[in-house]
Amino acid sequence: MFEGLSPLAREARSWPFEQARATIARVLRVRLPDRADQEAAKALIDAGKTDEAVKAYPALSKAVIFETGYGPSGLPHLGTFGEVARTTMVRQAFRALVDDAIPTRLIAFSDDMDGLRKVPDNIENKQPLIEDLGKPLTVVRDPFGTHDSFGAHNNARLRAFLDGFGFEYEFVSSTECYKGGLFDETLLTALARFDAIQKVMLPTLGEERRATYSPFLPVSPSTGKVLQVPTLERNVEKGTIVFEDEDGSRVEVPVTGGHVKMQWKPDWAMRWTALGVDYEMSGKDLIDSVKASGAICKALGGVPPEGFNYELFLDENNQKISKSKGNGLSMEDWLRYGAPESLSYYMFQSPKSAKKLYFDVIPKATDEYLQQLDAFGRQEPAKQLDNPVWHIHSGQPPQQSSPVSFSLMLNLVSAADASTKEILWGFLSRYIPGASAETQPLLDRLAGYAINYYEDFVKPTKTFRAPTDVERAAILDLLAKLKAMPAGTQDAELIQNEVFEVGKTHGFDPLRAWFQALYEVLLGQSQGPRFGSFAAIFGVDRTIALIEEKLS
């Protein structure tokens, strides 16, 4: 899919390509210790000969690992989507730069061996969770009764969530890694380098926490809980630690085989080292955590992955989005009012800049996505790789965009007071010859989103006003010009030009005040799409009737 793209990819400047180049540099630096080999391999890759580089340097044939992390104490959310979507974009850019000659993997890692610390508020059957507090999530009973554990239930939801969006990934369970032995070698290294880990972690903690902190969290043999207790003894030769169990007894357990879980920052570093993670991004709020985990990764003999810290989303009041507060948008919210593609577009845009994540961003994001999709087919191949839709659609965006913008669809719903897609298609099929839900599937989806958005946000806030004397005179002039048009006129540009001329003739300055007046008087809102396009789809005769109704 990405073979032969490297000549174009080398010229691409969008942020996923910048991140992909940094990842290539890391791979060369880590896998080819000799500087001369690094430079020779880079020269081959830059020349579009990555396949030759892989043959010359077999270390490059190992898969490059892109990772995203998930805490299954709750359900997947917008942040989960954003991290996987953005990491996928970097992975695709990497594949294009190397002509798919170096294999890649995207790991969706679930930290499901973490102890349940808090019972979620949005679960009705809380009793099993209350009784199992402190136990690993894959041991906590499933309050929904559908899976072996609460962790398994949420992991299944995560996989269904990612599958629903068509992401290509490998699911990896923390519990399986700990109990299956995948982490054993690195855990033994961590035990041997216990003091080095403590040297990184202790300065980041408060005095009281420092006194009892250990990077190892033993699982109590008596209660099954993940314990935050001091490590009393370490036996590197035996690979064990000693701690005080909840009943006061001293217990010795191996650090391997799932008998312990590491604290999350050392765990992150241990995971990077054991899995050989090459790339992982994270939120701006984790900058200090990334630094600490990076230092621990080096202490374990690993190399921290490439990545960057993305900005957090804000609500309508510029406050940080919080799951506990419930401010901002949920996944369900966005997908009720906008297409998944529009959400991916929003995630693509400026990930290092703080952005508002509230309902009013959906129409704008949708229309910008449609504009980019429409432009893609007219762009030179070199420009296409920097178009957001290339990244959103894995390099193969659909050839057909929507002939009607989302904002225009909203106004059509508003003017027609449409409650079903069938009503909208009555207008659309007349304006677009041969169009139907089958031939225009994207347009059909937009119709459904527009109806939902209108009913929930536009209709309750519609406020009509009477025109001023100047506005009334201009609207009457426009009415006369529309009546003079041939029956069945659908020329949007012709109608738009007439609207412009009426505004200029009646002295509106700036001219947008004229369009604002039209929207406020006729549609009960201050903004709208091109009036000519609206009238062409709605129908000149219906537009005339609407004007006469509002002026009466």
C-alpha distance (Angstrom), angle and dihedral (degrees) to the residues before:
residue distance angle dihedral
M1 . . .
F2 3.81 . .
E3 3.79 99.0 .
G4 3.79 116.1 124.9
L5 3.79 95.2 18.6
S6 3.80 99.1 105.0
P7 3.86 96.0 95.7
L8 3.81 89.1 57.3
A9 3.81 94.5 36.8
R10 3.80 92.0 55.9
E11 3.81 88.6 63.4
A12 3.82 95.5 45.4
R13 3.80 115.7 111.1
S14 3.81 105.0 -176.8
W15 3.80 115.5 121.4
P16 3.84 97.5 -103.0
F17 3.80 89.2 59.9
E18 3.79 91.0 48.2
Q19 3.81 89.2 53.3
A20 3.78 91.8 44.8
R21 3.81 91.7 53.5
A22 3.80 89.8 51.5
T23 3.81 88.8 50.7
I24 3.81 91.7 51.6
A25 3.81 89.1 51.3
R26 3.82 90.1 51.2
V27 3.81 92.6 49.0
L28 3.80 91.5 51.5
R29 3.79 92.3 45.8
V30 3.81 94.7 49.1
R31 3.79 100.6 38.9
L32 3.80 99.9 38.5
P33 3.82 107.8 47.9
D34 3.80 93.0 -179.6
R35 3.81 111.0 86.2
A36 3.79 92.5 -146.5
D37 3.81 90.5 55.1
Q38 3.81 90.4 49.6
E39 3.78 91.9 53.1
A40 3.80 93.5 45.3
A41 3.81 92.4 49.4
K42 3.80 91.3 46.5
A43 3.80 90.8 51.3
L44 3.79 90.3 53.7
I45 3.82 92.4 47.7
D46 3.80 91.6 47.6
A47 3.80 88.7 51.5
G48 3.79 91.6 54.4
K49 3.80 92.4 -106.0
T50 3.79 101.1 116.4
D51 3.80 90.7 137.5
E52 3.82 88.3 61.5
A53 3.82 90.4 47.6
V54 3.81 90.3 53.8
K55 3.82 91.4 49.7
A56 3.79 91.6 48.5
Y57 3.80 94.2 44.7
P58 3.84 111.3 33.3
A59 3.82 90.7 -171.5
L60 3.79 86.7 75.7
S61 3.80 91.9 61.7
K62 3.80 92.4 74.5
A63 3.81 113.3 100.5
V64 3.80 117.6 -95.5
I65 3.82 108.6 -126.3
F66 3.80 121.8 -136.4
E67 3.80 112.8 -175.0
T68 3.79 138.5 -166.8
G69 3.79 123.8 -176.0
Y70 3.79 131.6 -141.1
G71 3.81 132.6 -173.1
P72 3.83 106.8 -146.9
S73 3.79 96.1 -157.1
G74 3.82 85.2 102.2
L75 3.78 140.5 19.1
P76 3.83 124.9 -76.6
H77 3.80 113.3 -86.5
L78 3.80 142.8 178.0
G79 3.78 91.7 -70.6
T80 3.81 90.1 55.3
F81 3.79 90.6 50.8
G82 3.79 92.8 46.3
E83 3.79 94.8 51.1
V84 3.81 94.6 47.7
A85 3.82 92.6 43.1
R86 3.78 94.0 49.6
T87 3.80 93.9 43.8
T88 3.80 88.8 50.1
M89 3.81 88.9 53.7
V90 3.81 91.1 54.0
R91 3.79 90.9 46.9
Q92 3.81 91.1 52.2
A93 3.80 91.5 49.2
F94 3.81 88.9 50.6
R95 3.80 91.1 51.4
A96 3.81 90.7 50.5
L97 3.81 92.7 49.7
V98 3.80 92.4 52.6
D99 3.83 96.5 36.5
D100 3.82 88.2 -118.8
A101 3.81 89.2 -71.0
I102 3.83 92.5 127.4
P103 3.82 114.0 59.5
T104 3.80 119.0 -124.3
R105 3.80 136.1 -163.6
L106 3.79 130.7 -163.6
I107 3.79 111.4 -151.2
A108 3.80 119.3 -161.4
F109 3.79 99.3 -159.7
S110 3.80 120.3 -159.6
D111 3.80 116.1 -156.9
D112 3.79 89.0 -150.1
M113 3.81 97.6 147.7
D114 3.78 90.0 67.4
G115 3.80 114.5 114.6
L116 3.82 117.3 -105.4
R117 3.80 103.1 -109.7
K118 3.81 101.5 173.3
V119 3.79 136.5 23.0
P120 3.83 109.2 -121.0
D121 3.79 113.8 -117.0
N122 3.81 95.1 -137.1
I123 3.82 96.5 64.5
E124 3.79 119.4 93.7
N125 3.81 100.0 -162.0
K126 3.80 97.5 58.8
Q127 3.82 99.8 153.8
P128 3.83 98.2 87.7
L129 3.81 89.5 48.8
I130 3.79 92.6 47.9
E131 3.80 90.6 51.4
D132 3.82 92.7 46.2
L133 3.81 98.8 45.9
G134 3.79 111.5 142.9
K135 3.79 95.5 24.6
P136 3.82 122.6 114.0
L137 3.79 112.2 -84.1
T138 3.80 90.0 -118.3
V139 3.82 88.7 58.0
V140 3.81 98.1 42.9
R141 3.81 109.1 100.4
D142 3.79 117.4 -107.0
P143 3.84 108.5 -109.2
F144 3.82 88.7 -158.6
G145 3.80 93.0 56.9
T146 3.80 94.1 -135.2
H147 3.82 103.0 104.3
D148 3.79 141.2 33.7
S149 3.79 92.0 -101.3
F150 3.78 144.3 1.0
G151 3.80 88.9 -104.5
A152 3.81 91.4 51.6
H153 3.81 90.1 50.1
N154 3.80 93.2 51.9
N155 3.81 92.0 42.4
A156 3.79 88.7 55.2
R157 3.78 89.6 50.2
L158 3.81 89.6 50.3
R159 3.80 92.7 51.9
A160 3.81 91.9 46.4
F161 3.79 88.7 47.9
L162 3.82 93.5 51.9
D163 3.80 93.0 41.0
G164 3.79 90.0 51.9
F165 3.79 90.0 60.5
G166 3.79 93.2 45.2
F167 3.81 96.6 -116.0
E168 3.80 117.1 166.6
Y169 3.81 107.0 -135.8
E170 3.80 146.8 130.3
F171 3.78 117.7 -120.4
V172 3.81 114.3 -136.9
S173 3.81 124.1 -173.2
S174 3.80 121.2 -147.8
T175 3.81 90.5 -148.2
E176 3.79 91.7 54.5
C177 3.80 91.4 47.9
Y178 3.81 92.9 50.6
K179 3.80 96.9 41.8
G180 3.80 95.9 36.2
G181 3.79 94.1 56.1
L182 3.80 99.1 -113.8
F183 3.80 90.5 123.3
D184 3.82 97.0 38.9
E185 3.80 98.5 99.1
T186 3.80 93.1 48.1
L187 3.82 91.7 44.4
L188 3.79 89.9 55.2
T189 3.81 89.0 49.8
A190 3.81 88.6 50.9
L191 3.79 89.8 52.2
A192 3.80 90.8 51.1
R193 3.81 90.9 48.0
F194 3.78 96.1 41.3
D195 3.81 93.1 129.3
A196 3.80 92.6 51.6
I197 3.81 90.0 53.8
Q198 3.79 91.1 47.9
K199 3.79 89.8 50.7
V200 3.80 88.9 59.9
M201 3.79 97.5 41.0
L202 3.80 107.0 39.2
P203 3.83 96.7 64.7
T204 3.82 88.6 55.7
L205 3.83 93.3 56.9
G206 3.78 135.8 77.5
E207 3.81 120.0 -105.1
E208 3.80 95.6 -100.9
R209 3.80 93.3 46.8
R210 3.81 92.3 47.7
A211 3.79 90.8 58.4
T212 3.82 93.5 63.1
Y213 3.81 104.7 22.4
S214 3.77 121.0 129.3
P215 3.81 126.7 168.3
F216 3.82 87.6 -137.2
L217 3.80 120.9 77.2
P218 3.80 107.6 -166.1
V219 3.78 120.5 -149.0
S220 3.81 107.0 -126.4
P221 3.83 111.2 -118.0
S222 3.81 88.9 -151.4
T223 3.83 103.3 45.3
G224 3.80 103.6 16.5
K225 3.80 91.3 -128.9
V226 3.81 125.3 139.6
L227 3.81 102.1 -117.1
Q228 3.78 128.5 -149.6
V229 3.81 96.4 -152.6
P230 3.81 134.8 135.2
T231 3.78 120.1 -90.5
L232 3.83 103.2 -118.1
E233 3.81 98.0 -174.3
R234 3.78 137.6 9.2
N235 3.77 126.2 -155.9
V236 3.79 108.4 -171.1
E237 3.81 93.6 179.2
K238 3.81 92.4 54.7
G239 3.81 93.8 35.3
T240 3.82 92.9 -126.6
I241 3.79 142.6 123.4
V242 3.79 131.1 -155.0
F243 3.80 122.6 -138.8
E244 3.78 139.7 162.1
D245 3.80 112.1 -99.7
E246 3.80 123.5 -142.7
D247 3.83 91.3 -93.8
G248 3.81 91.1 55.5
S249 3.80 96.4 -104.8
R250 3.77 122.0 132.1
V251 3.79 111.2 -117.8
E252 3.79 130.9 -170.3
V253 3.81 118.2 -153.9
P254 3.81 134.9 167.3
V255 3.79 116.1 -108.3
T256 3.82 88.0 -134.7
G257 3.78 132.8 71.6
G258 3.79 97.4 43.5
H259 3.81 96.3 -62.8
V260 3.81 91.5 122.2
K261 3.77 137.6 28.6
M262 3.78 121.0 -153.6
Q263 3.81 124.0 -123.1
W264 3.78 108.8 -95.7
K265 3.82 101.0 -101.6
P266 3.81 93.8 45.7
D267 3.82 87.0 40.8
W268 3.80 90.7 55.0
A269 3.80 90.4 50.5
M270 3.79 92.3 45.0
R271 3.81 90.2 51.1
W272 3.81 92.2 50.1
T273 3.79 89.4 51.3
A274 3.81 98.5 43.1
L275 3.80 96.1 44.1
G276 3.81 95.7 37.0
V277 3.79 93.1 -126.3
D278 3.80 112.5 -164.1
Y279 3.80 100.8 -177.2
E280 3.81 136.2 23.1
M281 3.79 129.5 152.8
S282 3.80 126.4 -160.0
G283 3.77 142.5 179.9
K284 3.78 124.5 -76.1
D285 3.81 89.4 -111.5
L286 3.83 88.9 67.2
I287 3.80 98.2 56.0
D288 3.82 93.3 110.9
S289 3.81 90.7 43.5
V290 3.80 90.8 52.8
K291 3.81 89.9 51.9
A292 3.81 92.5 50.0
S293 3.80 93.6 44.7
G294 3.80 90.2 46.7
A295 3.81 91.0 54.4
I296 3.81 91.0 48.6
C297 3.80 90.8 47.8
K298 3.79 88.9 56.5
A299 3.81 90.3 47.7
L300 3.81 88.0 55.2
G301 3.80 90.7 52.8
G302 3.77 95.4 -102.8
V303 3.81 133.7 118.1
P304 3.82 117.8 -121.6
P305 3.80 113.9 -116.9
E306 3.77 125.4 -106.4
G307 3.79 115.7 -105.4
F308 3.78 145.9 115.3
N309 3.78 139.7 -119.3
Y310 3.80 113.1 -109.9
E311 3.79 122.5 -151.4
L312 3.77 120.3 -103.7
F313 3.77 124.7 -113.3
L314 3.80 122.7 -107.6
D315 3.79 131.0 -149.5
E316 3.81 125.7 -126.8
N317 3.82 89.5 -78.7
N318 3.83 92.7 51.1
Q319 3.79 91.3 -107.2
K320 3.80 121.5 140.2
I321 3.80 113.1 -93.0
S322 3.80 109.6 -107.7
K323 3.81 127.7 -173.0
S324 3.81 90.5 -152.4
K325 3.81 92.5 51.4
G326 3.78 92.7 44.3
N327 3.81 92.3 -141.3
G328 3.77 121.2 146.9
L329 3.79 127.2 18.0
S330 3.78 132.9 -32.7
M331 3.80 124.8 -151.4
E332 3.80 89.1 -105.8
D333 3.80 90.3 52.9
W334 3.78 94.8 53.7
L335 3.79 94.4 44.3
R336 3.81 91.2 51.6
Y337 3.79 91.2 58.2
G338 3.78 106.0 24.0
A339 3.78 142.7 32.2
P340 3.81 120.9 -99.6
E341 3.81 87.1 -117.5
S342 3.81 90.2 61.1
L343 3.80 89.8 52.7
S344 3.80 90.9 50.4
Y345 3.79 88.4 49.8
Y346 3.80 90.4 52.5
M347 3.80 90.2 50.2
F348 3.82 90.7 49.7
Q349 3.78 94.5 54.4
S350 3.83 115.7 93.6
P351 3.83 99.8 -35.0
K352 3.80 91.3 -173.5
S353 3.82 93.0 57.5
A354 3.80 123.7 80.4
K355 3.79 111.5 -112.9
K356 3.77 135.5 -171.5
L357 3.77 113.4 -111.3
Y358 3.76 106.8 -162.2
F359 3.79 138.4 117.8
D360 3.78 97.0 -86.8
V361 3.82 92.8 62.8
I362 3.81 92.6 64.4
P363 3.84 100.2 76.6
K364 3.80 91.9 46.4
A365 3.81 93.1 47.0
T366 3.80 90.2 48.0
D367 3.79 94.4 51.5
E368 3.80 93.1 44.6
Y369 3.80 89.3 51.8
L370 3.82 89.9 50.8
Q371 3.81 91.0 49.0
Q372 3.80 91.2 52.2
L373 3.81 91.5 46.8
D374 3.79 90.6 50.1
A375 3.81 91.4 48.7
F376 3.81 95.1 47.7
G377 3.80 96.3 77.8
R378 3.81 92.0 51.4
Q379 3.80 95.6 49.2
E380 3.77 127.7 97.4
P381 3.82 111.7 -105.3
A382 3.82 90.9 -109.4
K383 3.80 90.6 57.6
Q384 3.79 94.4 44.9
L385 3.80 93.3 70.8
D386 3.80 90.5 61.7
N387 3.79 92.6 48.3
P388 3.83 109.8 104.8
V389 3.81 92.0 -130.6
W390 3.83 90.6 63.4
H391 3.81 87.8 60.9
I392 3.80 95.2 39.3
H393 3.81 93.5 53.2
S394 3.82 100.7 38.0
G395 3.76 92.6 -105.6
Q396 3.81 94.6 -52.1
P397 3.82 109.9 85.0
P398 3.80 117.7 179.8
Q399 3.78 114.7 -89.5
Q400 3.78 93.7 -134.2
S401 3.80 123.1 67.7
S402 3.79 126.4 -176.3
P403 3.82 117.1 -77.7
V404 3.82 88.6 -150.5
S405 3.80 125.6 54.9
F406 3.79 121.6 -126.9
S407 3.81 92.1 -118.2
L408 3.79 90.3 52.6
M409 3.79 89.6 49.2
L410 3.80 89.4 52.6
N411 3.79 90.9 53.8
L412 3.76 91.1 47.3
V413 3.81 89.8 53.1
S414 3.78 89.2 48.0
A415 3.81 96.4 49.2
A416 3.80 94.1 43.1
D417 3.81 93.6 39.0
A418 3.80 83.9 -134.9
S419 3.78 116.2 -170.9
T420 3.82 97.5 176.2
K421 3.78 137.8 41.3
E422 3.80 88.9 -121.4
I423 3.80 90.0 66.0
L424 3.79 91.0 51.1
W425 3.78 92.8 47.6
G426 3.78 87.9 55.6
F427 3.81 87.1 67.6
L428 3.80 98.4 33.6
S429 3.81 96.3 51.3
R430 3.80 91.0 53.8
Y431 3.81 92.3 49.5
I432 3.82 96.7 42.5
P433 3.83 110.3 45.2
G434 3.79 111.8 -132.4
A435 3.80 93.9 5.6
S436 3.78 119.1 144.0
A437 3.78 139.1 149.7
E438 3.80 87.9 -90.7
T439 3.82 97.0 50.1
Q440 3.83 94.6 38.9
P441 3.84 105.6 36.6
L442 3.81 94.3 160.3
L443 3.80 91.2 51.1
D444 3.79 89.0 49.4
R445 3.78 91.5 53.3
L446 3.81 90.9 48.1
A447 3.79 89.2 53.6
G448 3.80 90.6 58.2
Y449 3.79 93.2 46.4
A450 3.81 90.9 48.2
I451 3.80 92.7 53.0
N452 3.81 91.3 50.7
Y453 3.80 92.9 46.8
Y454 3.79 93.3 46.7
E455 3.81 93.8 49.0
D456 3.80 94.4 47.7
F457 3.80 103.5 36.6
V458 3.79 114.7 9.6
K459 3.79 104.2 40.5
P460 3.83 95.9 51.3
T461 3.82 91.1 52.5
K462 3.81 101.0 40.8
T463 3.82 110.3 130.6
F464 3.78 118.3 -178.8
R465 3.78 121.1 -161.7
A466 3.77 135.5 -168.8
P467 3.81 115.8 -107.0
T468 3.78 122.1 -109.9
D469 3.78 117.3 -114.4
V470 3.82 91.0 -97.3
E471 3.81 91.7 47.6
R472 3.81 92.4 47.0
A473 3.79 91.2 53.3
A474 3.79 91.2 49.6
I475 3.81 93.5 46.5
L476 3.82 90.4 49.9
D477 3.81 88.5 51.3
L478 3.81 89.8 50.9
L479 3.80 89.7 47.7
A480 3.80 90.4 55.5
K481 3.81 92.2 49.7
L482 3.81 91.9 49.6
K483 3.80 90.7 50.2
A484 3.79 89.5 51.8
M485 3.79 92.5 57.2
P486 3.82 119.4 100.3
A487 3.78 114.3 -91.9
G488 3.79 113.1 -89.1
T489 3.81 95.2 19.9
Q490 3.83 109.9 173.2
D491 3.79 100.1 167.7
A492 3.81 102.1 126.3
E493 3.82 93.5 -171.1
L494 3.79 92.5 51.6
I495 3.79 91.4 51.4
Q496 3.81 92.2 44.5
N497 3.81 91.6 51.9
E498 3.80 90.7 52.4
V499 3.79 90.7 50.6
F500 3.82 90.0 50.5
E501 3.80 92.7 49.9
V502 3.80 92.7 49.9
G503 3.81 90.4 51.5
K504 3.80 92.1 49.5
T505 3.80 93.2 44.9
H506 3.79 91.7 53.8
G507 3.79 93.3 48.9
F508 3.80 102.7 -113.0
D509 3.80 108.7 170.7
P510 2.94 116.9 -150.9
L511 3.79 93.5 27.3
R512 3.80 92.1 -140.9
A513 3.82 87.5 71.4
W514 3.80 86.7 67.6
F515 3.79 92.7 53.6
Q516 3.78 91.3 44.5
A517 3.80 89.0 53.9
L518 3.81 90.6 51.9
Y519 3.78 92.5 51.5
E520 3.81 94.6 45.4
V521 3.80 94.5 47.0
L522 3.81 98.9 39.0
L523 3.83 104.3 28.7
G524 3.79 104.9 21.8
Q525 3.80 95.0 -121.4
S526 3.78 135.6 94.2
Q527 3.82 99.4 -129.0
G528 3.76 138.1 43.3
P529 3.82 145.5 147.6
R530 3.80 127.2 -83.0
F531 3.77 105.0 -44.8
G532 3.80 92.2 -143.3
S533 3.80 92.3 57.6
F534 3.79 90.9 46.6
A535 3.82 93.0 51.2
A536 3.81 92.1 45.4
I537 3.81 92.6 55.2
F538 3.80 96.8 36.0
G539 3.79 89.0 47.2
V540 3.81 128.8 -109.1
D541 3.80 90.8 -111.9
R542 3.79 92.1 52.8
T543 3.80 91.1 44.8
I544 3.82 89.1 53.3
A545 3.81 90.0 50.5
L546 3.82 90.7 48.6
I547 3.81 92.0 51.8
E548 3.81 92.4 47.8
E549 3.80 90.7 49.3
K550 3.81 93.7 51.4
L551 3.80 93.9 45.0
S552 3.80 94.4 48.9
